Amino acid sequence: MAGSGASEDQKFCLREVLDTFKLCLSQNKEVYLEHYVAGWRGLVKFLSSLGSVFGFISKDAVNKIQILVGHLDGENGSQYVTVQSMVKYELENELVDLSKRGSHPESGCRTLLRLHRALRWLELFLERLRTSAEDSKTPVMCAEAYNESLAQHHPWVVRKAAGMAFPWLPGRTAFFEVMNVGTPEQVVAMLGEALPLISEVYQITEDLYAQHNLLDLP
Ligand SMILES: CCCCCCCC/C=C\CCCCCCCC(=O)N[C@@H](COP(=O)(O)O)[C@H](O)/C=C/CCCCCCCCCCCCC
């Protein structure tokens, strides 16, 4: 079974990811980068438990997480507390490549944008899982969510590789078990709790990026 062999503290738990996304939003609806990154770490833990066929995806996500952690832990870390402060700081200091890749290939803004687009995939995929019937196929749900979101930003070769990985996803029952929540009904209930939070974080970031014309960063 996917996820077997992992020790308790390495095991993915949907509740933990949900708690992390809850911590993401400040009272005035700013997105804390530290918790956003922690949410992604939890999701990557899940992806890693699915086997090496998803390794190229985890590797890219881990690389982006590390870039953001590097900013958070760097000498200007105080500017990276929220996504809002990061955008302000990087734009004011011309630290973002706006039209073509140049001297700032690892800006926080372009790196977060890649994870932000993936968050939309996650939202679409989880909504499909939540409303799925017992015999629904996870690869189909995953591919549909991917085609509606991330795929539009990926070149042919990445889309092809992703399409080859999806059939290796565990079935719905195994998938729900790896979430470590309880019965399928409890998983569905928790997804119902998680989705509005993920959507809110997504929408706040989307609006911020749109407001600053950052949605197509190279
Ligand atoms: C709540 C539990 C259930 C769901 C758990 C899902 C766990 C998912 C964890 C991670 C998701 C993948 C994050 C992928 C980030 C991709 C960022 C990206 O778009 N990178 C590309 C562009 O980067 P630059 O070149 O511009 O720097 C890069 O080219 C991508 C390379 C790797 C391929 C990405 C394919 C993404 C497929 C997404 C579906 C993941 C399927 C997982 C199924 C559980």
The ligand as an SDF file (V2000), in Angstrom:
LIG
                    3D

 44 43  0  0  0  0  0  0  0  0999 V2000
   -4.4900   16.5690    0.5870 C   0  0  0  0  0  0  0  0  0  0  0  0
   -3.8390   15.3940    0.0920 C   0  0  0  0  0  0  0  0  0  0  0  0
   -4.0890   14.9720   -1.2800 C   0  0  0  0  0  0  0  0  0  0  0  0
   -3.3530   15.6270   -2.3310 C   0  0  0  0  0  0  0  0  0  0  0  0
   -1.8930   15.6630   -2.0950 C   0  0  0  0  0  0  0  0  0  0  0  0
   -1.2090   16.2070   -3.2480 C   0  0  0  0  0  0  0  0  0  0  0  0
    0.2160   16.3500   -2.9920 C   0  0  0  0  0  0  0  0  0  0  0  0
    0.8210   17.1710   -4.0490 C   0  0  0  0  0  0  0  0  0  0  0  0
    2.1600   17.6450   -3.7430 C   0  0  0  0  0  0  0  0  0  0  0  0
    2.8110   18.3700   -4.6090 C   0  0  0  0  0  0  0  0  0  0  0  0
    2.1410   18.7750   -5.8710 C   0  0  0  0  0  0  0  0  0  0  0  0
    2.9970   19.1250   -6.9520 C   0  0  0  0  0  0  0  0  0  0  0  0
    3.5570   20.4890   -6.9490 C   0  0  0  0  0  0  0  0  0  0  0  0
    4.1860   20.7290   -8.2680 C   0  0  0  0  0  0  0  0  0  0  0  0
    4.7810   22.0750   -8.3520 C   0  0  0  0  0  0  0  0  0  0  0  0
    5.0410   22.3530   -9.7790 C   0  0  0  0  0  0  0  0  0  0  0  0
    5.5710   23.7340   -9.9860 C   0  0  0  0  0  0  0  0  0  0  0  0
    5.7940   23.9130  -11.4820 C   0  0  0  0  0  0  0  0  0  0  0  0
    4.8510   24.1710  -12.1980 O   0  0  0  0  0  0  0  0  0  0  0  0
    7.0290   23.7540  -11.9320 N   0  0  0  0  0  0  0  0  0  0  0  0
    7.3440   23.7920  -13.3430 C   0  0  0  0  0  0  0  0  0  0  0  0
    7.7750   25.1650  -13.7530 C   0  0  0  0  0  0  0  0  0  0  0  0
    8.8940   25.5570  -13.0100 O   0  0  0  0  0  0  0  0  0  0  0  0
   10.0350   26.4720  -13.6550 P   0  0  0  0  0  0  0  0  0  0  0  0
   10.7240   25.6380  -14.6920 O   0  0  0  0  0  0  0  0  0  0  0  0
    9.3490   27.6360  -14.2640 O   0  0  0  0  0  0  0  0  0  0  0  0
   10.9350   26.8200  -12.5120 O   0  0  0  0  0  0  0  0  0  0  0  0
    8.3820   22.7410  -13.6490 C   0  0  0  0  0  0  0  0  0  0  0  0
    8.7390   22.7630  -14.9980 O   0  0  0  0  0  0  0  0  0  0  0  0
    7.7750   21.4420  -13.2520 C   0  0  0  0  0  0  0  0  0  0  0  0
    8.3860   20.3180  -13.2310 C   0  0  0  0  0  0  0  0  0  0  0  0
    7.7460   19.0840  -12.6140 C   0  0  0  0  0  0  0  0  0  0  0  0
    6.4400   18.6360  -13.1630 C   0  0  0  0  0  0  0  0  0  0  0  0
    5.2430   19.1950  -12.4780 C   0  0  0  0  0  0  0  0  0  0  0  0
    4.0030   18.4100  -12.8190 C   0  0  0  0  0  0  0  0  0  0  0  0
    2.9110   18.8050  -11.8800 C   0  0  0  0  0  0  0  0  0  0  0  0
    1.8310   17.8160  -11.8250 C   0  0  0  0  0  0  0  0  0  0  0  0
    0.8980   18.1660  -10.6810 C   0  0  0  0  0  0  0  0  0  0  0  0
    0.1620   17.0140  -10.2270 C   0  0  0  0  0  0  0  0  0  0  0  0
    0.8360   16.2490   -9.1320 C   0  0  0  0  0  0  0  0  0  0  0  0
    0.2250   14.8940   -8.9780 C   0  0  0  0  0  0  0  0  0  0  0  0
    0.2850   14.4190   -7.5980 C   0  0  0  0  0  0  0  0  0  0  0  0
   -0.8400   13.5660   -7.2460 C   0  0  0  0  0  0  0  0  0  0  0  0
   -1.1150   13.3820   -5.8030 C   0  0  0  0  0  0  0  0  0  0  0  0
  1  2  1  0
  2  3  1  0
  3  4  1  0
  4  5  1  0
  5  6  1  0
  6  7  1  0
  7  8  1  0
  8  9  1  0
  9 10  2  0
 10 11  1  0
 11 12  1  0
 12 13  1  0
 13 14  1  0
 14 15  1  0
 15 16  1  0
 16 17  1  0
 17 18  1  0
 18 19  2  0
 18 20  1  0
 20 21  1  0
 21 22  1  0
 21 28  1  0
 22 23  1  0
 23 24  1  0
 24 25  2  0
 24 26  1  0
 24 27  1  0
 28 29  1  0
 28 30  1  0
 30 31  2  0
 31 32  1  0
 32 33  1  0
 33 34  1  0
 34 35  1  0
 35 36  1  0
 36 37  1  0
 37 38  1  0
 38 39  1  0
 39 40  1  0
 40 41  1  0
 41 42  1  0
 42 43  1  0
 43 44  1  0
M  END
$$$$
